């Protein structure tokens, strides 16, 4: 069963619009980690954020922000004032204590296109 | 600090041939991971090493696949008797084991394999 769901396959926005990428995860562990990675057209996965299950504080980094809600098992990612350089595939991922965190389970990704 | 490097970046081979990919992790990273990514999907875990020990192998890793990390530094992934279904991007990642919790994995640019 897929443990990380990214329901939005593709999103297109016009430059400077805000966009939220959804991520819903499923785990039986009480201790786990969540990640977001960006994969630009060049192909290399770029680490964006890591968050553990005990830290529900939202995080902001420049134009990026993340909203972690354990009650809904969601870890959504918002880009404010999007730019063309934000065009990429974004992956949400989960790492569980029961696997000693060794396996990272990736969602299917959301392809974001920012149109100038 | 240089990132994870992978060679070659692209490989085209004929069905039935053997191929070998190389991954050089970030220096002093003791963990090294291999993933496979097919078009439109997120990366799927294949195997990982802690130093030179291979600690986990996915069921995706058939008998035709073998990975090594002989000196705990670079790693090789070999696919024997390639099949068209092996066509994918093969990603390598590395991390350094922290005090607790999940490591952050840093990815290389990948090797794109095309089996004709």
Boltz contact constraints between the chains, C-beta under 6 A:
constraints:
  - contact:
      token1: [A, 33]
      token2: [B, 102]
      max_distance: 6.0
  - contact:
      token1: [A, 43]
      token2: [B, 109]
      max_distance: 6.0
  - contact:
      token1: [A, 43]
      token2: [B, 110]
      max_distance: 6.0
  - contact:
      token1: [A, 44]
      token2: [B, 109]
      max_distance: 6.0
  - contact:
      token1: [A, 45]
      token2: [B, 107]
      max_distance: 6.0
  - contact:
      token1: [A, 47]
      token2: [B, 104]
      max_distance: 6.0
  - contact:
      token1: [A, 50]
      token2: [B, 104]
      max_distance: 6.0
  - contact:
      token1: [A, 52]
      token2: [B, 101]
      max_distance: 6.0
  - contact:
      token1: [A, 91]
      token2: [B, 42]
      max_distance: 6.0
  - contact:
      token1: [A, 95]
      token2: [B, 102]
      max_distance: 6.0
  - contact:
      token1: [A, 101]
      token2: [B, 102]
      max_distance: 6.0
  - contact:
      token1: [A, 102]
      token2: [B, 48]
      max_distance: 6.0
  - contact:
      token1: [A, 102]
      token2: [B, 56]
      max_distance: 6.0
  - contact:
      token1: [A, 103]
      token2: [B, 45]
      max_distance: 6.0
  - contact:
      token1: [A, 106]
      token2: [B, 42]
      max_distance: 6.0
  - contact:
      token1: [A, 106]
      token2: [B, 43]
      max_distance: 6.0
  - contact:
      token1: [A, 107]
      token2: [B, 42]
      max_distance: 6.0
  - contact:
      token1: [A, 108]
      token2: [B, 41]
      max_distance: 6.0
  - contact:
      token1: [A, 108]
      token2: [B, 42]
      max_distance: 6.0
  - contact:
      token1: [A, 109]
      token2: [B, 42]
      max_distance: 6.0
